[in-house]
Amino acid sequence: MSCYLYAENFPDRGSVYVRENGQLYKANQASGGVNNSDPKPRPSRLFSKGFSVELCVNRENDNGRTDHFIFTYTKKGSLRYSAKSLFSLVLSYIADNIHHVDSLVDFPEQIAEKLFYAADARQKFTEPRTGLCALQKFIDAYGSLVLQTLCLKNGYLVISEKLEEIKSFRDLTCLDLSFCKLGDEHELLDHITNRTLSSLTRLFLKDNCLSDAGLRRMTAPVRVMKRGLENLSVLDLSCNPGITHLGLRYLLPFKKLNCLDLSGTCLKDTNAVVCWIQTQIGLVHSEVPLKEFDHNSCKTEGWAEQTILQWEHAVQEAIKPQESLKSRTAAQLFYGKRARTEEPLEIETSENLQFYRPRAEMLNLPVLIGKSEELQKKKKRASAEHKEQHFKSKQLSFSVADWDLLNSY
């Protein structure tokens, strides 16, 4: 006890009192003696001076805290000091070291979702070295739960910075790449035709500098190997002046296509285009704009929704104008130099070229296909029977010389 009281490195905790034979004595006087006089009460500290208290409402999502204890208040207002749950501690530890996990296959989805959010709160998916590896583990195990729909409208900077991460997403049902200026040779267009994105049903490629060569390259897997975008039902190719009537034939393999937008392309003879699409693809020209192309139905949905927002925020922070540019602008104004104002390129949009499949035709399409197949079979049978009868009639028809020869026997 003496070591505890008179240790040199131990902080001063105030006076120490000892009760002996019913009387209270002060044990740590400066003179070393014992004083039995009535001491004046001195307020004592429960914690050190640098101690701080933080109210934790959600124990499981600690946003990266490393301490293993939390302080909460009871209903009466008193402070309660308790330890975190074992689940929260383990979840935090795994989220901090998610890049060291080998696989999450067959791991429960409910716990995996909490683990993903915990790792996302620590920004593990934005790290340049380990972010892609950590994200890939969740995608390999849970597929579309990580991300179902992805909207990258006007997100060409995000695509250039996070191309590999975007290519890792699979089993998407909707992808919006409008106003991204990708071009015909972009790597992301090749990834769209991959088998991992065969689940795509809606694809928006508005204003992406596409031409007939880009359409041919994008539809090659569907036309040749019958795989890729075979489930596509909504396709937006508007505001791509490089697309002409020669590229329309590349859209024929899309058998499930229900809505098509070709506004703003280089299709001159509108009546011929409408007639060709109606006869070859089965889509009818719409006089009013279709709601499928208003770009409001496609939103980023899935576990990685906040991750995409973090990527976009990081890109916006990187392209903010610097303070040093203000002085340069002021100098140009002082010397009379006017900044060149570049006029935005205006795309000459033609009339509305949106097409849709009539609802009655959509409902009766399997029935019509079945009936057409039956009619073709009946025609084949009738033609076969007609040929057989004609062959038999040829065999049974004898000339007069043949009858004379038979009668001679």
Phi, psi and omega in degrees: 000324179295323178297324180290322185282322188249024176290138185288323185275353182281134182293156181288119180258007182093194183285149178242129183245144180233131177264125181219127180055039176082000180242152182258127182239149175267118191267336186245055175287157179295327180280348180087353180275184180245131180248123182260013178285159181293114182281151175276132181295136181240131181297134180251155181262133175282325179233169180289171184293326181277011183280138179232151182244134179232131180276122180250118179270313181256115185280331186281321180262092185263002176054041172090010178292142183258347179284153186257013182227154180225156178240129179229165178251140176279178180295331180279351179099001180276154183276134179237130183252117184218163180268156178288161177287154180297325179298318180293322179294316180293320180297319179293321181294317180292321179296325178291334183238038185295332181288348177265356180285135181285311184201152177242016180294138181067017174273141183303137184293325182296318179286324179296325178296317177295323178294321178296316180293324178294319177291324179292324177295332177272003179058042179288337183271357177258356179290136186293329186266316187252356184295315181294320180295318179294320180292324182295328179296319179288322181293319180296330184268328190235352170057244187290345177293329178293316179204125180260313178233144183228123179246111178241041180298125182058032183249045182292331177289321177295322179295319180290328181275324186239044183294315181294322178294320179293322179291341180284340179289140180220170181060032176283147177255339180216135180222122181247111179242033183292143176060034180258351176054048185287315184089175185286332188259013184288147183292331182291329178294325175293325179290329180298324181277004180288160181293333180293342178247026177290349179278357181297128175247338179228128181223125182244115181237040181290134176055062178236020177057041180270153178226187178298325178294322177294320176295319179297319180290323183286328183262005182299315179298326180287320183285325186264308187256002177059039177213160181121256182258041184288344180261011184290129179243334179233125181225126180246112178241024184288159177059037172239090187295346181281352181273124180242186180292341178289335181273355181292332182292342178284351179269356183295327181291348180280084185288334183263013183289125181248334181222136183217134180238117179239024179290143177079015177262180183266050177260109188274304182280091186294318182297320178293322179294316180298317180294319182293317180293324180290322183278324185270319183257334179089020179256144183256142180289136180260132180281334180246154178298139181274144181289344178292343183247023178273357175063020176259342182279342181262112177226153180290121181226138179140181179299326186273018181298314179291331178295317177297321178295323176296319177298314180296321179294320179296321178292319179295324177291328182286333184260010178294141180294140180279160181291332183291341180285340180293319179296323178296318178296320179295322178294320178296322178292326181292319181273006174082014179272128180262136179289138180289130178259113180274124179285134180294144179289124179261121179277127180286097182277129177281190180291169184299119178238066176251135185236152179214159176266127180303143184297319179297321180290324178296321181286323184264008183299314177296324180293318179296321178297318179295318180294319180296322178295319178296319179297320178296320178297318179297319179296320179295318179296316181297318180293324179294316178296321180296319178294321180295315178297321179295322178293317178296319179297326177292322180289323184276345181275116179250151177277174180294323178294324178293322178292320177297323179292321178292323181290337179292336177279000000 
